[in-house]
Amino acid sequence: VYCRVRPLSLPDQECCIEVINNTTVQLHTPEGYRLNRNGDYKETQYSFKQVFGIHTTQKELFDVVANPLVEDLI
């Protein structure tokens, strides 16, 4: 599974996703929200085959994800 982190549509929105490395993202709780009863913020990490950050172009994504599949078909 691949993950693509897209930029936020509104500049004043708070981003809750942090790219840790090329295979891991970390989710942060937005300000003002508490997930646990004790008031701690919960941060969770998820791993993927590859993570594409907000500056990844459609061409770069296609070259890694789809192009190998297309070439195997041909």
PDB file of N, CA, C, O and CB in Angstrom:
ATOM      1  N   VAL A   1       0.847  -1.172   0.000  1.00  0.00           N
ATOM      2  CA  VAL A   1       0.000   0.000   0.000  1.00  0.00           C
ATOM      3  C   VAL A   1       0.891   1.233   0.000  1.00  0.00           C
ATOM      4  O   VAL A   1       1.850   1.323   0.766  1.00  0.00           O
ATOM      5  CB  VAL A   1      -0.963  -0.001   1.217  1.00  0.00           C
ATOM      6  N   TYR A   2       0.560   2.175  -0.867  1.00  0.00           N
ATOM      7  CA  TYR A   2       1.276   3.442  -0.951  1.00  0.00           C
ATOM      8  C   TYR A   2       0.452   4.525  -0.259  1.00  0.00           C
ATOM      9  O   TYR A   2      -0.769   4.414  -0.143  1.00  0.00           O
ATOM     10  CB  TYR A   2       1.563   3.824  -2.433  1.00  0.00           C
ATOM     11  N   CYS A   3       1.135   5.570   0.198  1.00  0.00           N
ATOM     12  CA  CYS A   3       0.456   6.688   0.846  1.00  0.00           C
ATOM     13  C   CYS A   3       0.912   7.979   0.185  1.00  0.00           C
ATOM     14  O   CYS A   3       2.110   8.226   0.043  1.00  0.00           O
ATOM     15  CB  CYS A   3       0.743   6.713   2.379  1.00  0.00           C
ATOM     16  N   ARG A   4      -0.051   8.799  -0.217  1.00  0.00           N
ATOM     17  CA  ARG A   4       0.258  10.110  -0.762  1.00  0.00           C
ATOM     18  C   ARG A   4      -0.332  11.168   0.162  1.00  0.00           C
ATOM     19  O   ARG A   4      -1.540  11.199   0.397  1.00  0.00           O
ATOM     20  CB  ARG A   4      -0.291  10.262  -2.213  1.00  0.00           C
ATOM     21  N   VAL A   5       0.534  12.034   0.685  1.00  0.00           N
ATOM     22  CA  VAL A   5       0.103  13.124   1.558  1.00  0.00           C
ATOM     23  C   VAL A   5      -0.080  14.345   0.678  1.00  0.00           C
ATOM     24  O   VAL A   5       0.882  14.862   0.110  1.00  0.00           O
ATOM     25  CB  VAL A   5       1.137  13.397   2.722  1.00  0.00           C
ATOM     26  N   ARG A   6      -1.307  14.799   0.567  1.00  0.00           N
ATOM     27  CA  ARG A   6      -1.620  15.955  -0.271  1.00  0.00           C
ATOM     28  C   ARG A   6      -1.597  17.224   0.554  1.00  0.00           C
ATOM     29  O   ARG A   6      -1.870  17.183   1.754  1.00  0.00           O
ATOM     30  CB  ARG A   6      -2.987  15.786  -0.945  1.00  0.00           C
ATOM     31  N   PRO A   7      -1.274  18.357  -0.063  1.00  0.00           N
ATOM     32  CA  PRO A   7      -1.311  19.624   0.682  1.00  0.00           C
ATOM     33  C   PRO A   7      -2.743  19.980   1.070  1.00  0.00           C
ATOM     34  O   PRO A   7      -3.697  19.573   0.408  1.00  0.00           O
ATOM     35  CB  PRO A   7      -0.691  20.765  -0.154  1.00  0.00           C
ATOM     36  N   LEU A   8      -2.877  20.737   2.140  1.00  0.00           N
ATOM     37  CA  LEU A   8      -4.192  21.169   2.596  1.00  0.00           C
ATOM     38  C   LEU A   8      -4.784  22.170   1.621  1.00  0.00           C
ATOM     39  O   LEU A   8      -4.056  22.944   0.998  1.00  0.00           O
ATOM     40  CB  LEU A   8      -4.107  21.777   4.002  1.00  0.00           C
ATOM     41  N   SER A   9      -6.098  22.157   1.489  1.00  0.00           N
ATOM     42  CA  SER A   9      -6.754  23.061   0.542  1.00  0.00           C
ATOM     43  C   SER A   9      -6.839  24.482   1.072  1.00  0.00           C
ATOM     44  O   SER A   9      -6.818  25.436   0.294  1.00  0.00           O
ATOM     45  CB  SER A   9      -8.145  22.557   0.216  1.00  0.00           C
ATOM     46  N   LEU A  10      -6.934  24.633   2.387  1.00  0.00           N
ATOM     47  CA  LEU A  10      -6.989  25.969   2.989  1.00  0.00           C
ATOM     48  C   LEU A  10      -5.707  26.220   3.777  1.00  0.00           C
ATOM     49  O   LEU A  10      -5.309  25.379   4.583  1.00  0.00           O
ATOM     50  CB  LEU A  10      -8.239  26.118   3.912  1.00  0.00           C
ATOM     51  N   PRO A  11      -5.056  27.360   3.557  1.00  0.00           N
ATOM     52  CA  PRO A  11      -3.772  27.597   4.219  1.00  0.00           C
ATOM     53  C   PRO A  11      -3.844  27.676   5.741  1.00  0.00           C
ATOM     54  O   PRO A  11      -2.834  27.457   6.411  1.00  0.00           O
ATOM     55  CB  PRO A  11      -3.183  28.857   3.704  1.00  0.00           C
ATOM     56  N   ASP A  12      -5.010  27.982   6.303  1.00  0.00           N
ATOM     57  CA  ASP A  12      -5.110  28.093   7.757  1.00  0.00           C
ATOM     58  C   ASP A  12      -5.490  26.780   8.440  1.00  0.00           C
ATOM     59  O   ASP A  12      -5.625  26.742   9.663  1.00  0.00           O
ATOM     60  CB  ASP A  12      -6.118  29.149   8.113  1.00  0.00           C
ATOM     61  N   GLN A  13      -5.665  25.699   7.667  1.00  0.00           N
ATOM     62  CA  GLN A  13      -5.971  24.404   8.258  1.00  0.00           C
ATOM     63  C   GLN A  13      -4.732  23.834   8.932  1.00  0.00           C
ATOM     64  O   GLN A  13      -3.611  24.053   8.473  1.00  0.00           O
ATOM     65  CB  GLN A  13      -6.502  23.429   7.192  1.00  0.00           C
ATOM     66  N   GLU A  14      -4.936  23.105  10.021  1.00  0.00           N
ATOM     67  CA  GLU A  14      -3.832  22.489  10.744  1.00  0.00           C
ATOM     68  C   GLU A  14      -3.571  21.093  10.191  1.00  0.00           C
ATOM     69  O   GLU A  14      -4.486  20.275  10.090  1.00  0.00           O
ATOM     70  CB  GLU A  14      -4.132  22.429  12.259  1.00  0.00           C
ATOM     71  N   CYS A  15      -2.338  20.832   9.839  1.00  0.00           N
ATOM     72  CA  CYS A  15      -1.967  19.520   9.312  1.00  0.00           C
ATOM     73  C   CYS A  15      -1.739  18.553  10.470  1.00  0.00           C
ATOM     74  O   CYS A  15      -1.029  18.873  11.423  1.00  0.00           O
ATOM     75  CB  CYS A  15      -0.697  19.618   8.423  1.00  0.00           C
ATOM     76  N   CYS A  16      -2.335  17.388  10.384  1.00  0.00           N
ATOM     77  CA  CYS A  16      -2.224  16.388  11.443  1.00  0.00           C
ATOM     78  C   CYS A  16      -1.339  15.221  11.029  1.00  0.00           C
ATOM     79  O   CYS A  16      -1.159  14.275  11.796  1.00  0.00           O
ATOM     80  CB  CYS A  16      -3.600  15.877  11.828  1.00  0.00           C
ATOM     81  N   ILE A  17      -0.784  15.281   9.815  1.00  0.00           N
ATOM     82  CA  ILE A  17       0.038  14.186   9.300  1.00  0.00           C
ATOM     83  C   ILE A  17       1.464  14.677   9.128  1.00  0.00           C
ATOM     84  O   ILE A  17       1.703  15.723   8.524  1.00  0.00           O
ATOM     85  CB  ILE A  17      -0.524  13.645   7.955  1.00  0.00           C
ATOM     86  N   GLU A  18       2.408  13.918   9.661  1.00  0.00           N
ATOM     87  CA  GLU A  18       3.826  14.234   9.513  1.00  0.00           C
ATOM     88  C   GLU A  18       4.502  13.062   8.824  1.00  0.00           C
ATOM     89  O   GLU A  18       4.361  11.918   9.258  1.00  0.00           O
ATOM     90  CB  GLU A  18       4.493  14.537  10.895  1.00  0.00           C
ATOM     91  N   VAL A  19       5.238  13.339   7.751  1.00  0.00           N
ATOM     92  CA  VAL A  19       6.010  12.294   7.079  1.00  0.00           C
ATOM     93  C   VAL A  19       7.296  12.105   7.875  1.00  0.00           C
ATOM     94  O   VAL A  19       8.119  13.017   7.960  1.00  0.00           O
ATOM     95  CB  VAL A  19       6.313  12.665   5.569  1.00  0.00           C
ATOM     96  N   ILE A  20       7.467  10.922   8.457  1.00  0.00           N
ATOM     97  CA  ILE A  20       8.650  10.609   9.267  1.00  0.00           C
ATOM     98  C   ILE A  20       9.818  10.227   8.364  1.00  0.00           C
ATOM     99  O   ILE A  20      10.928  10.730   8.533  1.00  0.00           O
ATOM    100  CB  ILE A  20       8.346   9.465  10.266  1.00  0.00           C
ATOM    101  N   ASN A  21       9.569   9.340   7.411  1.00  0.00           N
ATOM    102  CA  ASN A  21      10.571   8.941   6.418  1.00  0.00           C
ATOM    103  C   ASN A  21       9.823   8.449   5.185  1.00  0.00           C
ATOM    104  O   ASN A  21       8.614   8.651   5.073  1.00  0.00           O
ATOM    105  CB  ASN A  21      11.541   7.827   6.982  1.00  0.00           C
ATOM    106  N   ASN A  22      10.535   7.801   4.255  1.00  0.00           N
ATOM    107  CA  ASN A  22       9.892   7.428   2.999  1.00  0.00           C
ATOM    108  C   ASN A  22       8.941   6.238   3.119  1.00  0.00           C
ATOM    109  O   ASN A  22       8.345   5.826   2.124  1.00  0.00           O
ATOM    110  CB  ASN A  22      10.937   7.118   1.981  1.00  0.00           C
ATOM    111  N   THR A  23       8.790   5.674   4.337  1.00  0.00           N
ATOM    112  CA  THR A  23       7.832   4.576   4.524  1.00  0.00           C
ATOM    113  C   THR A  23       6.892   4.775   5.711  1.00  0.00           C
ATOM    114  O   THR A  23       6.021   3.935   5.941  1.00  0.00           O
ATOM    115  CB  THR A  23       8.578   3.284   4.700  1.00  0.00           C
ATOM    116  N   THR A  24       7.041   5.859   6.470  1.00  0.00           N
ATOM    117  CA  THR A  24       6.269   6.028   7.707  1.00  0.00           C
ATOM    118  C   THR A  24       5.671   7.419   7.829  1.00  0.00           C
ATOM    119  O   THR A  24       6.327   8.420   7.541  1.00  0.00           O
ATOM    120  CB  THR A  24       7.145   5.747   8.911  1.00  0.00           C
ATOM    121  N   VAL A  25       4.406   7.466   8.266  1.00  0.00           N
ATOM    122  CA  VAL A  25       3.762   8.736   8.608  1.00  0.00           C
ATOM    123  C   VAL A  25       3.312   8.657  10.064  1.00  0.00           C
ATOM    124  O   VAL A  25       3.077   7.574  10.601  1.00  0.00           O
ATOM    125  CB  VAL A  25       2.547   9.043   7.652  1.00  0.00           C
ATOM    126  N   GLN A  26       3.197   9.820  10.685  1.00  0.00           N
ATOM    127  CA  GLN A  26       2.712   9.902  12.058  1.00  0.00           C
ATOM    128  C   GLN A  26       1.524  10.839  12.089  1.00  0.00           C
ATOM    129  O   GLN A  26       1.570  11.939  11.538  1.00  0.00           O
ATOM    130  CB  GLN A  26       3.827  10.385  13.029  1.00  0.00           C
ATOM    131  N   LEU A  27       0.452  10.394  12.740  1.00  0.00           N
ATOM    132  CA  LEU A  27      -0.748  11.215  12.896  1.00  0.00           C
ATOM    133  C   LEU A  27      -0.712  11.898  14.251  1.00  0.00           C
ATOM    134  O   LEU A  27      -0.484  11.259  15.278  1.00  0.00           O
ATOM    135  CB  LEU A  27      -2.034  10.362  12.747  1.00  0.00           C
ATOM    136  N   HIS A  28      -0.941  13.207  14.241  1.00  0.00           N
ATOM    137  CA  HIS A  28      -0.982  14.009  15.463  1.00  0.00           C
ATOM    138  C   HIS A  28      -2.417  14.439  15.719  1.00  0.00           C
ATOM    139  O   HIS A  28      -3.186  14.663  14.784  1.00  0.00           O
ATOM    140  CB  HIS A  28      -0.044  15.248  15.359  1.00  0.00           C
ATOM    141  N   THR A  29      -2.763  14.551  16.970  1.00  0.00           N
ATOM    142  CA  THR A  29      -4.080  15.047  17.341  1.00  0.00           C
ATOM    143  C   THR A  29      -4.129  16.559  17.121  1.00  0.00           C
ATOM    144  O   THR A  29      -3.226  17.263  17.573  1.00  0.00           O
ATOM    145  CB  THR A  29      -4.412  14.691  18.816  1.00  0.00           C
ATOM    146  N   PRO A  30      -5.143  17.074  16.449  1.00  0.00           N
ATOM    147  CA  PRO A  30      -5.254  18.526  16.258  1.00  0.00           C
ATOM    148  C   PRO A  30      -5.368  19.252  17.593  1.00  0.00           C
ATOM    149  O   PRO A  30      -5.862  18.697  18.575  1.00  0.00           O
ATOM    150  CB  PRO A  30      -6.467  18.860  15.378  1.00  0.00           C
ATOM    151  N   GLU A  31      -4.909  20.493  17.618  1.00  0.00           N
ATOM    152  CA  GLU A  31      -5.034  21.302  18.826  1.00  0.00           C
ATOM    153  C   GLU A  31      -6.501  21.391  19.235  1.00  0.00           C
ATOM    154  O   GLU A  31      -7.382  21.525  18.385  1.00  0.00           O
ATOM    155  CB  GLU A  31      -4.441  22.717  18.605  1.00  0.00           C
ATOM    156  N   GLY A  32      -6.755  21.316  20.523  1.00  0.00           N
ATOM    157  CA  GLY A  32      -8.120  21.439  21.022  1.00  0.00           C
ATOM    158  C   GLY A  32      -8.860  20.122  21.131  1.00  0.00           C
ATOM    159  O   GLY A  32      -9.976  20.093  21.650  1.00  0.00           O
ATOM    160  N   TYR A  33      -8.272  19.023  20.655  1.00  0.00           N
ATOM    161  CA  TYR A  33      -8.914  17.717  20.738  1.00  0.00           C
ATOM    162  C   TYR A  33      -8.133  16.829  21.687  1.00  0.00           C
ATOM    163  O   TYR A  33      -6.902  16.822  21.662  1.00  0.00           O
ATOM    164  CB  TYR A  33      -9.023  17.062  19.345  1.00  0.00           C
ATOM    165  N   ARG A  34      -8.820  16.096  22.506  1.00  0.00           N
ATOM    166  CA  ARG A  34      -8.198  15.149  23.428  1.00  0.00           C
ATOM    167  C   ARG A  34      -8.797  13.777  23.139  1.00  0.00           C
ATOM    168  O   ARG A  34     -10.017  13.622  23.102  1.00  0.00           O
ATOM    169  CB  ARG A  34      -8.417  15.570  24.937  1.00  0.00           C
ATOM    170  N   LEU A  35      -7.932  12.782  22.933  1.00  0.00           N
ATOM    171  CA  LEU A  35      -8.432  11.453  22.611  1.00  0.00           C
ATOM    172  C   LEU A  35      -8.549  10.552  23.836  1.00  0.00           C
ATOM    173  O   LEU A  35      -9.405   9.669  23.884  1.00  0.00           O
ATOM    174  CB  LEU A  35      -7.536  10.806  21.593  1.00  0.00           C
ATOM    175  N   ASN A  36      -7.693  10.775  24.817  1.00  0.00           N
ATOM    176  CA  ASN A  36      -7.720   9.922  26.001  1.00  0.00           C
ATOM    177  C   ASN A  36      -8.371  10.651  27.169  1.00  0.00           C
ATOM    178  O   ASN A  36      -8.346  11.880  27.238  1.00  0.00           O
ATOM    179  CB  ASN A  36      -6.299   9.474  26.377  1.00  0.00           C
ATOM    180  N   ARG A  37      -8.938   9.906  28.059  1.00  0.00           N
ATOM    181  CA  ARG A  37      -9.617  10.515  29.215  1.00  0.00           C
ATOM    182  C   ARG A  37      -8.652  11.273  30.121  1.00  0.00           C
ATOM    183  O   ARG A  37      -9.050  12.224  30.793  1.00  0.00           O
ATOM    184  CB  ARG A  37     -10.334   9.442  30.023  1.00  0.00           C
ATOM    185  N   ASN A  38      -7.375  10.852  30.142  1.00  0.00           N
ATOM    186  CA  ASN A  38      -6.413  11.524  31.007  1.00  0.00           C
ATOM    187  C   ASN A  38      -5.877  12.811  30.375  1.00  0.00           C
ATOM    188  O   ASN A  38      -5.062  13.499  30.990  1.00  0.00           O
ATOM    189  CB  ASN A  38      -5.260  10.586  31.329  1.00  0.00           C
ATOM    190  N   GLY A  39      -6.315  13.145  29.171  1.00  0.00           N
ATOM    191  CA  GLY A  39      -5.915  14.390  28.533  1.00  0.00           C
ATOM    192  C   GLY A  39      -4.677  14.294  27.676  1.00  0.00           C
ATOM    193  O   GLY A  39      -4.257  15.297  27.100  1.00  0.00           O
ATOM    194  N   ASP A  40      -4.071  13.113  27.568  1.00  0.00           N
ATOM    195  CA  ASP A  40      -2.884  12.953  26.733  1.00  0.00           C
ATOM    196  C   ASP A  40      -3.266  12.951  25.257  1.00  0.00           C
ATOM    197  O   ASP A  40      -4.350  12.508  24.877  1.00  0.00           O
ATOM    198  CB  ASP A  40      -2.141  11.656  27.094  1.00  0.00           C
ATOM    199  N   TYR A  41      -2.374  13.445  24.458  1.00  0.00           N
ATOM    200  CA  TYR A  41      -2.564  13.379  23.013  1.00  0.00           C
ATOM    201  C   TYR A  41      -2.073  12.029  22.518  1.00  0.00           C
ATOM    202  O   TYR A  41      -1.054  11.514  22.979  1.00  0.00           O
ATOM    203  CB  TYR A  41      -1.819  14.541  22.291  1.00  0.00           C
ATOM    204  N   LYS A  42      -2.799  11.476  21.591  1.00  0.00           N
ATOM    205  CA  LYS A  42      -2.427  10.181  21.045  1.00  0.00           C
ATOM    206  C   LYS A  42      -1.783  10.387  19.675  1.00  0.00           C
ATOM    207  O   LYS A  42      -2.383  10.986  18.782  1.00  0.00           O
ATOM    208  CB  LYS A  42      -3.664   9.242  20.945  1.00  0.00           C
ATOM    209  N   GLU A  43      -0.563   9.889  19.518  1.00  0.00           N
ATOM    210  CA  GLU A  43       0.119   9.937  18.231  1.00  0.00           C
ATOM    211  C   GLU A  43       0.307   8.509  17.750  1.00  0.00           C
ATOM    212  O   GLU A  43       0.727   7.636  18.510  1.00  0.00           O
ATOM    213  CB  GLU A  43       1.489  10.685  18.333  1.00  0.00           C
ATOM    214  N   THR A  44      -0.005   8.282  16.493  1.00  0.00           N
ATOM    215  CA  THR A  44       0.058   6.946  15.933  1.00  0.00           C
ATOM    216  C   THR A  44       0.894   6.968  14.661  1.00  0.00           C
ATOM    217  O   THR A  44       0.779   7.884  13.847  1.00  0.00           O
ATOM    218  CB  THR A  44      -1.354   6.402  15.650  1.00  0.00           C
ATOM    219  N   GLN A  45       1.737   5.951  14.498  1.00  0.00           N
ATOM    220  CA  GLN A  45       2.539   5.840  13.286  1.00  0.00           C
ATOM    221  C   GLN A  45       2.013   4.702  12.423  1.00  0.00           C
ATOM    222  O   GLN A  45       1.582   3.664  12.925  1.00  0.00           O
ATOM    223  CB  GLN A  45       4.028   5.618  13.629  1.00  0.00           C
ATOM    224  N   TYR A  46       2.060   4.925  11.114  1.00  0.00           N
ATOM    225  CA  TYR A  46       1.646   3.915  10.148  1.00  0.00           C
ATOM    226  C   TYR A  46       2.755   3.746   9.120  1.00  0.00           C
ATOM    227  O   TYR A  46       3.400   4.716   8.722  1.00  0.00           O
ATOM    228  CB  TYR A  46       0.303   4.305   9.462  1.00  0.00           C
ATOM    229  N   SER A  47       2.972   2.497   8.692  1.00  0.00           N
ATOM    230  CA  SER A  47       4.007   2.195   7.704  1.00  0.00           C
ATOM    231  C   SER A  47       3.362   1.774   6.390  1.00  0.00           C
ATOM    232  O   SER A  47       2.324   1.112   6.368  1.00  0.00           O
ATOM    233  CB  SER A  47       4.954   1.088   8.222  1.00  0.00           C
ATOM    234  N   PHE A  48       4.001   2.173   5.301  1.00  0.00           N
ATOM    235  CA  PHE A  48       3.538   1.868   3.948  1.00  0.00           C
ATOM    236  C   PHE A  48       4.720   1.391   3.121  1.00  0.00           C
ATOM    237  O   PHE A  48       5.873   1.495   3.539  1.00  0.00           O
ATOM    238  CB  PHE A  48       2.864   3.107   3.288  1.00  0.00           C
ATOM    239  N   LYS A  49       4.418   0.875   1.957  1.00  0.00           N
ATOM    240  CA  LYS A  49       5.492   0.489   1.046  1.00  0.00           C
ATOM    241  C   LYS A  49       6.321   1.717   0.680  1.00  0.00           C
ATOM    242  O   LYS A  49       7.549   1.653   0.625  1.00  0.00           O
ATOM    243  CB  LYS A  49       4.920  -0.184  -0.229  1.00  0.00           C
ATOM    244  N   GLN A  50       5.646   2.824   0.432  1.00  0.00           N
ATOM    245  CA  GLN A  50       6.316   4.093   0.183  1.00  0.00           C
ATOM    246  C   GLN A  50       5.359   5.225   0.493  1.00  0.00           C
ATOM    247  O   GLN A  50       4.157   5.118   0.248  1.00  0.00           O
ATOM    248  CB  GLN A  50       6.822   4.184  -1.275  1.00  0.00           C
ATOM    249  N   VAL A  51       5.893   6.309   1.032  1.00  0.00           N
ATOM    250  CA  VAL A  51       5.114   7.503   1.347  1.00  0.00           C
ATOM    251  C   VAL A  51       5.562   8.620   0.413  1.00  0.00           C
ATOM    252  O   VAL A  51       6.757   8.868   0.258  1.00  0.00           O
ATOM    253  CB  VAL A  51       5.285   7.918   2.850  1.00  0.00           C
ATOM    254  N   PHE A  52       4.601   9.288  -0.203  1.00  0.00           N
ATOM    255  CA  PHE A  52       4.877  10.414  -1.082  1.00  0.00           C
ATOM    256  C   PHE A  52       4.419  11.683  -0.377  1.00  0.00           C
ATOM    257  O   PHE A  52       3.262  11.785   0.033  1.00  0.00           O
ATOM    258  CB  PHE A  52       4.168  10.247  -2.467  1.00  0.00           C
ATOM    259  N   GLY A  53       5.314  12.643  -0.234  1.00  0.00           N
ATOM    260  CA  GLY A  53       5.015  13.877   0.475  1.00  0.00           C
ATOM    261  C   GLY A  53       4.240  14.874  -0.368  1.00  0.00           C
ATOM    262  O   GLY A  53       3.856  14.581  -1.501  1.00  0.00           O
ATOM    263  N   ILE A  54       4.012  16.060   0.198  1.00  0.00           N
ATOM    264  CA  ILE A  54       3.161  17.060  -0.455  1.00  0.00           C
ATOM    265  C   ILE A  54       3.797  17.654  -1.702  1.00  0.00           C
ATOM    266  O   ILE A  54       3.096  18.265  -2.509  1.00  0.00           O
ATOM    267  CB  ILE A  54       2.835  18.167   0.512  1.00  0.00           C
ATOM    268  N   HIS A  55       5.100  17.495  -1.883  1.00  0.00           N
ATOM    269  CA  HIS A  55       5.765  18.070  -3.054  1.00  0.00           C
ATOM    270  C   HIS A  55       5.931  17.065  -4.195  1.00  0.00           C
ATOM    271  O   HIS A  55       6.551  17.386  -5.209  1.00  0.00           O
ATOM    272  CB  HIS A  55       7.119  18.611  -2.657  1.00  0.00           C
ATOM    273  N   THR A  56       5.394  15.870  -4.047  1.00  0.00           N
ATOM    274  CA  THR A  56       5.485  14.842  -5.085  1.00  0.00           C
ATOM    275  C   THR A  56       4.580  15.205  -6.253  1.00  0.00           C
ATOM    276  O   THR A  56       3.416  15.560  -6.066  1.00  0.00           O
ATOM    277  CB  THR A  56       5.106  13.453  -4.520  1.00  0.00           C
ATOM    278  N   THR A  57       5.127  15.112  -7.460  1.00  0.00           N
ATOM    279  CA  THR A  57       4.331  15.405  -8.645  1.00  0.00           C
ATOM    280  C   THR A  57       3.555  14.158  -9.069  1.00  0.00           C
ATOM    281  O   THR A  57       3.869  13.042  -8.655  1.00  0.00           O
ATOM    282  CB  THR A  57       5.232  15.906  -9.800  1.00  0.00           C
ATOM    283  N   GLN A  58       2.546  14.371  -9.896  1.00  0.00           N
ATOM    284  CA  GLN A  58       1.751  13.261 -10.419  1.00  0.00           C
ATOM    285  C   GLN A  58       2.633  12.320 -11.241  1.00  0.00           C
ATOM    286  O   GLN A  58       2.446  11.104 -11.207  1.00  0.00           O
ATOM    287  CB  GLN A  58       0.579  13.790 -11.278  1.00  0.00           C
ATOM    288  N   LYS A  59       3.589  12.878 -11.976  1.00  0.00           N
ATOM    289  CA  LYS A  59       4.506  12.081 -12.800  1.00  0.00           C
ATOM    290  C   LYS A  59       5.384  11.192 -11.925  1.00  0.00           C
ATOM    291  O   LYS A  59       5.575  10.018 -12.241  1.00  0.00           O
ATOM    292  CB  LYS A  59       5.385  12.999 -13.674  1.00  0.00           C
ATOM    293  N   GLU A  60       5.921  11.730 -10.832  1.00  0.00           N
ATOM    294  CA  GLU A  60       6.756  10.929  -9.932  1.00  0.00           C
ATOM    295  C   GLU A  60       5.952   9.788  -9.323  1.00  0.00           C
ATOM    296  O   GLU A  60       6.440   8.663  -9.219  1.00  0.00           O
ATOM    297  CB  GLU A  60       7.351  11.809  -8.820  1.00  0.00           C
ATOM    298  N   LEU A  61       4.741  10.076  -8.929  1.00  0.00           N
ATOM    299  CA  LEU A  61       3.866   9.054  -8.363  1.00  0.00           C
ATOM    300  C   LEU A  61       3.563   7.963  -9.395  1.00  0.00           C
ATOM    301  O   LEU A  61       3.632   6.773  -9.087  1.00  0.00           O
ATOM    302  CB  LEU A  61       2.559   9.689  -7.861  1.00  0.00           C
ATOM    303  N   PHE A  62       3.235   8.372 -10.595  1.00  0.00           N
ATOM    304  CA  PHE A  62       2.941   7.408 -11.668  1.00  0.00           C
ATOM    305  C   PHE A  62       4.150   6.527 -11.956  1.00  0.00           C
ATOM    306  O   PHE A  62       4.007   5.314 -12.107  1.00  0.00           O
ATOM    307  CB  PHE A  62       2.509   8.143 -12.952  1.00  0.00           C
ATOM    308  N   ASP A  63       5.338   7.122 -12.034  1.00  0.00           N
ATOM    309  CA  ASP A  63       6.548   6.363 -12.357  1.00  0.00           C
ATOM    310  C   ASP A  63       6.843   5.263 -11.350  1.00  0.00           C
ATOM    311  O   ASP A  63       7.367   4.210 -11.714  1.00  0.00           O
ATOM    312  CB  ASP A  63       7.730   7.293 -12.440  1.00  0.00           C
ATOM    313  N   VAL A  64       6.509   5.498 -10.085  1.00  0.00           N
ATOM    314  CA  VAL A  64       6.786   4.510  -9.044  1.00  0.00           C
ATOM    315  C   VAL A  64       5.640   3.502  -8.894  1.00  0.00           C
ATOM    316  O   VAL A  64       5.886   2.303  -8.763  1.00  0.00           O
ATOM    317  CB  VAL A  64       7.036   5.213  -7.711  1.00  0.00           C
ATOM    318  N   VAL A  65       4.404   3.979  -8.913  1.00  0.00           N
ATOM    319  CA  VAL A  65       3.261   3.117  -8.592  1.00  0.00           C
ATOM    320  C   VAL A  65       2.689   2.419  -9.826  1.00  0.00           C
ATOM    321  O   VAL A  65       2.530   1.198  -9.822  1.00  0.00           O
ATOM    322  CB  VAL A  65       2.171   3.933  -7.918  1.00  0.00           C
ATOM    323  N   ALA A  66       2.384   3.160 -10.861  1.00  0.00           N
ATOM    324  CA  ALA A  66       1.637   2.596 -11.995  1.00  0.00           C
ATOM    325  C   ALA A  66       2.508   2.108 -13.141  1.00  0.00           C
ATOM    326  O   ALA A  66       2.195   1.093 -13.764  1.00  0.00           O
ATOM    327  CB  ALA A  66       0.687   3.616 -12.517  1.00  0.00           C
ATOM    328  N   ASN A  67       3.585   2.805 -13.428  1.00  0.00           N
ATOM    329  CA  ASN A  67       4.398   2.454 -14.594  1.00  0.00           C
ATOM    330  C   ASN A  67       4.907   1.004 -14.552  1.00  0.00           C
ATOM    331  O   ASN A  67       4.847   0.335 -15.584  1.00  0.00           O
ATOM    332  CB  ASN A  67       5.577   3.404 -14.697  1.00  0.00           C
ATOM    333  N   PRO A  68       5.403   0.485 -13.428  1.00  0.00           N
ATOM    334  CA  PRO A  68       5.810  -0.925 -13.393  1.00  0.00           C
ATOM    335  C   PRO A  68       4.664  -1.882 -13.723  1.00  0.00           C
ATOM    336  O   PRO A  68       4.886  -2.906 -14.369  1.00  0.00           O
ATOM    337  CB  PRO A  68       6.370  -1.264 -12.026  1.00  0.00           C
ATOM    338  N   LEU A  69       3.452  -1.564 -13.293  1.00  0.00           N
ATOM    339  CA  LEU A  69       2.302  -2.426 -13.611  1.00  0.00           C
ATOM    340  C   LEU A  69       1.994  -2.397 -15.104  1.00  0.00           C
ATOM    341  O   LEU A  69       1.716  -3.436 -15.704  1.00  0.00           O
ATOM    342  CB  LEU A  69       1.062  -1.988 -12.811  1.00  0.00           C
ATOM    343  N   VAL A  70       2.042  -1.208 -15.704  1.00  0.00           N
ATOM    344  CA  VAL A  70       1.770  -1.064 -17.132  1.00  0.00           C
ATOM    345  C   VAL A  70       2.830  -1.807 -17.937  1.00  0.00           C
ATOM    346  O   VAL A  70       2.504  -2.508 -18.895  1.00  0.00           O
ATOM    347  CB  VAL A  70       1.728   0.429 -17.536  1.00  0.00           C
ATOM    348  N   GLU A  71       4.084  -1.660 -17.559  1.00  0.00           N
ATOM    349  CA  GLU A  71       5.163  -2.335 -18.300  1.00  0.00           C
ATOM    350  C   GLU A  71       5.050  -3.842 -18.183  1.00  0.00           C
ATOM    351  O   GLU A  71       5.369  -4.545 -19.142  1.00  0.00           O
ATOM    352  CB  GLU A  71       6.534  -1.879 -17.792  1.00  0.00           C
ATOM    353  N   ASP A  72       4.610  -4.368 -17.048  1.00  0.00           N
ATOM    354  CA  ASP A  72       4.422  -5.814 -16.895  1.00  0.00           C
ATOM    355  C   ASP A  72       3.298  -6.326 -17.796  1.00  0.00           C
ATOM    356  O   ASP A  72       3.336  -7.473 -18.241  1.00  0.00           O
ATOM    357  CB  ASP A  72       4.118  -6.159 -15.431  1.00  0.00           C
ATOM    358  N   LEU A  73       2.300  -5.485 -18.066  1.00  0.00           N
ATOM    359  CA  LEU A  73       1.205  -5.887 -18.951  1.00  0.00           C
ATOM    360  C   LEU A  73       1.646  -5.950 -20.406  1.00  0.00           C
ATOM    361  O   LEU A  73       1.172  -6.784 -21.178  1.00  0.00           O
ATOM    362  CB  LEU A  73       0.036  -4.925 -18.810  1.00  0.00           C
ATOM    363  N   ILE A  74       2.554  -5.064 -20.764  1.00  0.00           N
ATOM    364  CA  ILE A  74       2.960  -4.969 -22.174  1.00  0.00           C
ATOM    365  C   ILE A  74       3.986  -5.988 -22.501  1.00  0.00           C
ATOM    366  O   ILE A  74       4.446  -6.058 -23.641  1.00  0.00           O
ATOM    367  CB  ILE A  74       3.491  -3.598 -22.501  1.00  0.00           C
TER     368      ILE A  74
END
